[in-house]
Amino acid sequence: MVRFSKAGIVAMGSVAIIVATATFAGAQSTLAKGYIINNSGDTLKGLIKYNPKNDKGLFESVSFQANDNEKKAYHANKLKEFSVDGSTFVSRKIDDKQVFIKRLSAGAINLYQYKTEELIMNSIHTYIDYYMEKPGSAELVKIKESKFKKQISELMSDDKNLIKEVEEKKYDYGKIVELFEQYNKNKEGTKG
């Protein structure tokens, strides 16, 4: 059994605070043009505060200002969607928690990214998960690296050529965005 003295616990807490402070001190936030869509469906244009080098904070909340006097932070339960600097984030439920997820590809099947961070032994670890969703469906499906081929083969079974390329390892988990972009492009080309 490991025992810590009060001084040891305070020292560990101080290290965690220093690490967190150093992380936030290095973050350079900026304001960029964007929009939010509230739960009523109204689109509001304005400025969104974000860090172009680390978008992790945008998965939790967004700071929006319609004008100099009106600044407000929104959590995912208050908005349907927001967009800044060419990236669109939508509100979805993951593990019974309403969060923002980043849309990476839109079309016949949407691809999303969700980032979380955890402090482990005085080091911040970032985790990235991918989710897919058919438009009109309220169900997000987590794409697991270990089941990547199986999940993709089932979901994209209507595109035999693309599935063949997945089987031949032209596309793998590391090229997931390219795969979804190609599938959505193929589906768009078959319409009409």
One Martini backbone bead per residue (centre of mass of N, CA, C, O) as a GRO file, in nm:
protein
  192
    1MET     BB    1   0.095   0.036   0.024
    2VAL     BB    2   0.051   0.367  -0.052
    3ARG     BB    3   0.188   0.659   0.105
    4PHE     BB    4   0.093   0.997   0.176
    5SER     BB    5   0.173   1.292   0.250
    6LYS     BB    6   0.063   1.604   0.268
    7ALA     BB    7   0.306   1.721   0.116
    8GLY     BB    8   0.287   1.525  -0.128
    9ILE     BB    9   0.005   1.605  -0.218
   10VAL     BB   10   0.062   1.904  -0.261
   11ALA     BB   11   0.288   1.863  -0.469
   12MET     BB   12   0.116   1.715  -0.680
   13GLY     BB   13  -0.090   1.943  -0.713
   14SER     BB   14   0.116   2.155  -0.808
   15VAL     BB   15   0.203   2.009  -1.065
   16ALA     BB   16  -0.076   2.006  -1.199
   17ILE     BB   17  -0.108   2.313  -1.203
   18ILE     BB   18   0.143   2.373  -1.371
   19VAL     BB   19   0.065   2.211  -1.619
   20ALA     BB   20  -0.204   2.354  -1.673
   21THR     BB   21  -0.088   2.639  -1.693
   22ALA     BB   22   0.109   2.585  -1.926
   23THR     BB   23  -0.105   2.503  -2.128
   24PHE     BB   24  -0.277   2.769  -2.118
   25ALA     BB   25  -0.044   2.974  -2.172
   26GLY     BB   26   0.011   2.851  -2.472
   27ALA     BB   27  -0.263   2.948  -2.543
   28GLN     BB   28  -0.388   3.100  -2.851
   29SER     BB   29  -0.638   3.302  -2.878
   30THR     BB   30  -0.909   3.375  -3.106
   31LEU     BB   31  -1.098   3.558  -3.343
   32ALA     BB   32  -1.375   3.437  -3.547
   33LYS     BB   33  -1.571   3.379  -3.787
   34GLY     BB   34  -1.920   3.278  -3.730
   35TYR     BB   35  -2.161   3.031  -3.608
   36ILE     BB   36  -2.488   2.969  -3.469
   37ILE     BB   37  -2.725   2.708  -3.365
   38ASN     BB   38  -2.998   2.692  -3.212
   39ASN     BB   39  -3.265   2.503  -3.083
   40SER     BB   40  -3.468   2.682  -3.276
   41GLY     BB   41  -3.284   2.741  -3.558
   42ASP     BB   42  -3.115   2.987  -3.516
   43THR     BB   43  -2.896   3.205  -3.691
   44LEU     BB   44  -2.579   3.328  -3.568
   45LYS     BB   45  -2.360   3.590  -3.622
   46GLY     BB   46  -1.994   3.607  -3.549
   47LEU     BB   47  -1.774   3.548  -3.282
   48ILE     BB   48  -1.509   3.307  -3.219
   49LYS     BB   49  -1.340   3.146  -2.967
   50TYR     BB   50  -1.002   3.021  -3.043
   51ASN     BB   51  -0.755   2.760  -3.098
   52PRO     BB   52  -0.575   2.675  -3.380
   53LYS     BB   53  -0.376   2.453  -3.221
   54ASN     BB   54  -0.636   2.388  -3.011
   55ASP     BB   55  -0.969   2.241  -3.021
   56LYS     BB   56  -1.063   2.103  -2.752
   57GLY     BB   57  -1.262   2.320  -2.623
   58LEU     BB   58  -1.494   2.281  -2.853
   59PHE     BB   59  -1.612   2.006  -2.720
   60GLU     BB   60  -1.751   2.174  -2.471
   61SER     BB   61  -1.734   2.488  -2.573
   62VAL     BB   62  -1.861   2.819  -2.676
   63SER     BB   63  -1.745   3.144  -2.765
   64PHE     BB   64  -1.983   3.408  -2.821
   65GLN     BB   65  -2.013   3.710  -3.039
   66ALA     BB   66  -2.226   3.949  -3.178
   67ASN     BB   67  -2.090   4.169  -2.991
   68ASP     BB   68  -1.922   4.362  -2.762
   69ASN     BB   69  -2.173   4.318  -2.540
   70GLU     BB   70  -2.219   4.002  -2.651
   71LYS     BB   71  -2.115   3.744  -2.439
   72LYS     BB   72  -2.112   3.374  -2.478
   73ALA     BB   73  -2.145   3.059  -2.337
   74TYR     BB   74  -2.174   2.730  -2.487
   75HIS     BB   75  -2.334   2.437  -2.467
   76ALA     BB   76  -2.456   2.149  -2.620
   77ASN     BB   77  -2.757   2.195  -2.495
   78LYS     BB   78  -2.790   2.497  -2.662
   79LEU     BB   79  -2.695   2.360  -2.937
   80LYS     BB   80  -2.665   2.230  -3.268
   81GLU     BB   81  -2.446   2.442  -3.392
   82PHE     BB   82  -2.107   2.522  -3.517
   83SER     BB   83  -1.878   2.768  -3.678
   84VAL     BB   84  -1.512   2.768  -3.748
   85ASP     BB   85  -1.266   2.789  -3.966
   86GLY     BB   86  -1.423   2.546  -4.141
   87SER     BB   87  -1.554   2.425  -3.881
   88THR     BB   88  -1.788   2.174  -3.768
   89PHE     BB   89  -2.013   2.161  -3.490
   90VAL     BB   90  -2.201   1.916  -3.311
   91SER     BB   91  -2.471   1.804  -3.128
   92ARG     BB   92  -2.415   1.523  -2.906
   93LYS     BB   93  -2.445   1.197  -2.769
   94ILE     BB   94  -2.202   1.074  -2.525
   95ASP     BB   95  -2.231   0.884  -2.273
   96ASP     BB   96  -2.479   1.069  -2.167
   97LYS     BB   97  -2.336   1.326  -2.312
   98GLN     BB   98  -2.340   1.649  -2.407
   99VAL     BB   99  -2.166   1.731  -2.713
  100PHE     BB  100  -1.907   1.820  -2.921
  101ILE     BB  101  -1.861   1.749  -3.272
  102LYS     BB  102  -1.657   1.692  -3.551
  103ARG     BB  103  -1.698   1.745  -3.886
  104LEU     BB  104  -1.535   1.564  -4.159
  105SER     BB  105  -1.795   1.430  -4.306
  106ALA     BB  106  -2.048   1.474  -4.562
  107GLY     BB  107  -2.351   1.268  -4.629
  108ALA     BB  108  -2.449   0.953  -4.640
  109ILE     BB  109  -2.201   0.959  -4.429
  110ASN     BB  110  -2.104   1.065  -4.127
  111LEU     BB  111  -1.807   1.216  -3.987
  112TYR     BB  112  -1.657   1.208  -3.657
  113GLN     BB  113  -1.497   1.395  -3.389
  114TYR     BB  114  -1.353   1.311  -3.060
  115LYS     BB  115  -1.218   1.492  -2.779
  116THR     BB  116  -0.993   1.406  -2.511
  117GLU     BB  117  -0.867   1.464  -2.176
  118GLU     BB  118  -0.589   1.344  -1.961
  119LEU     BB  119  -0.445   1.324  -1.643
  120ILE     BB  120  -0.127   1.145  -1.639
  121MET     BB  121   0.130   1.168  -1.460
  122ASN     BB  122   0.172   1.481  -1.549
  123SER     BB  123   0.014   1.411  -1.825
  124ILE     BB  124  -0.128   1.493  -2.128
  125HIS     BB  125  -0.396   1.311  -2.280
  126THR     BB  126  -0.506   1.246  -2.608
  127TYR     BB  127  -0.828   1.157  -2.740
  128ILE     BB  128  -0.945   0.987  -3.041
  129ASP     BB  129  -1.268   0.967  -3.186
  130TYR     BB  130  -1.489   0.788  -3.403
  131TYR     BB  131  -1.794   0.873  -3.586
  132MET     BB  132  -2.104   0.752  -3.721
  133GLU     BB  133  -2.373   0.878  -3.953
  134LYS     BB  134  -2.687   0.876  -4.060
  135PRO     BB  135  -2.889   1.069  -4.195
  136GLY     BB  136  -3.166   1.088  -3.962
  137SER     BB  137  -3.003   0.965  -3.746
  138ALA     BB  138  -2.950   0.926  -3.383
  139GLU     BB  139  -2.706   0.729  -3.439
  140LEU     BB  140  -2.402   0.664  -3.302
  141VAL     BB  141  -2.096   0.516  -3.429
  142LYS     BB  142  -1.828   0.364  -3.318
  143ILE     BB  143  -1.498   0.352  -3.434
  144LYS     BB  144  -1.301   0.070  -3.433
  145GLU     BB  145  -0.993  -0.028  -3.501
  146SER     BB  146  -1.039  -0.346  -3.458
  147LYS     BB  147  -1.333  -0.305  -3.650
  148PHE     BB  148  -1.309  -0.147  -3.914
  149LYS     BB  149  -1.365  -0.340  -4.157
  150LYS     BB  150  -1.639  -0.446  -4.060
  151GLN     BB  151  -1.791  -0.177  -4.034
  152ILE     BB  152  -1.744  -0.074  -4.324
  153SER     BB  153  -1.858  -0.317  -4.481
  154GLU     BB  154  -2.146  -0.279  -4.370
  155LEU     BB  155  -2.198   0.030  -4.433
  156MET     BB  156  -2.051   0.014  -4.748
  157SER     BB  157  -2.179  -0.231  -4.926
  158ASP     BB  158  -2.278  -0.045  -5.185
  159ASP     BB  159  -1.941  -0.024  -5.234
  160LYS     BB  160  -1.745  -0.250  -5.372
  161ASN     BB  161  -1.483  -0.098  -5.452
  162LEU     BB  162  -1.421   0.021  -5.173
  163ILE     BB  163  -1.410  -0.245  -5.016
  164LYS     BB  164  -1.175  -0.357  -5.176
  165GLU     BB  165  -0.974  -0.132  -5.086
  166VAL     BB  166  -0.989  -0.208  -4.790
  167GLU     BB  167  -0.892  -0.504  -4.822
  168GLU     BB  168  -0.616  -0.387  -4.974
  169LYS     BB  169  -0.522  -0.133  -4.788
  170LYS     BB  170  -0.576   0.162  -4.893
  171TYR     BB  171  -0.765   0.161  -4.645
  172ASP     BB  172  -0.752   0.287  -4.312
  173TYR     BB  173  -0.773   0.424  -4.009
  174GLY     BB  174  -0.568   0.660  -4.099
  175LYS     BB  175  -0.788   0.703  -4.366
  176ILE     BB  176  -1.085   0.781  -4.282
  177VAL     BB  177  -1.149   1.048  -4.425
  178GLU     BB  178  -1.095   0.960  -4.717
  179LEU     BB  179  -1.305   0.736  -4.722
  180PHE     BB  180  -1.560   0.911  -4.668
  181GLU     BB  181  -1.520   1.105  -4.901
  182GLN     BB  182  -1.537   0.890  -5.124
  183TYR     BB  183  -1.812   0.776  -5.058
  184ASN     BB  184  -1.972   1.045  -5.079
  185LYS     BB  185  -1.890   1.100  -5.371
  186ASN     BB  186  -2.008   0.842  -5.495
  187LYS     BB  187  -2.304   0.894  -5.400
  188GLU     BB  188  -2.338   1.166  -5.544
  189GLY     BB  189  -2.283   1.044  -5.838
  190THR     BB  190  -2.555   0.848  -5.823
  191LYS     BB  191  -2.725   1.079  -5.844
  192GLY     BB  192  -2.994   1.136  -6.088
   0.00000   0.00000   0.00000
